[in-house]
Amino acid sequence: MAFLAKLLLVSLLSIGFTETSAQVGIFGNVTLAGVITCPNDSLATLRIFRIIPEAKVDVVCGILFFQRTVKSTTTNLIGVYSFSFSFSDILLNNPELCYLNVTLPSNSCTFDPPGGAIRFPIVGIRSVLGTVSTYIPGAPSYLPV
């Protein structure tokens, strides 16, 4: 039960504290960026959460056994990741059919069982005309090793 409570806490906090933006140009690039955080139980009442530097963040696309990493980066010293998608990237790999896979460095967050990754689906927010105006991460899920 403690594992589920921690997962729920991490999930809810990740939703609130993963800030993502996408800037869409007609033929320009789309930027997807955010901050990876982990709750610190001793500071949770103050709403202070530890940033996760050096976390590996992958954009993974595909279905079942045909999944592949199309972009990869590592969070910087303040926990920020950033991806840029060109028009052709978006045509070849619809980001809404992909997800962010975050592999946390050891001892950066407490999970039971230890290890694993956090997965965020990429959600497109549509304008009134039906075009995607921004991308945000969906609800995270923890994947144990």
LINRABEL-V227249 format. One line per field, one symbol per residue. psi: psi as a letter, one per 30 degrees, with the letter a starting at -180 (. if undefined). Layout:
psi=???
This chain:
psi=eeeeeeeeeeeeeeefgjkklkjklegalkkjlakklkkjefgeffhkkkljlgkkkkjklakcfhklkfkklkkafggklkkkkleeeeeejjffgllkjjjklkgeljkjllaalkkjlkkkkklffgkkflklkaklkkjl.
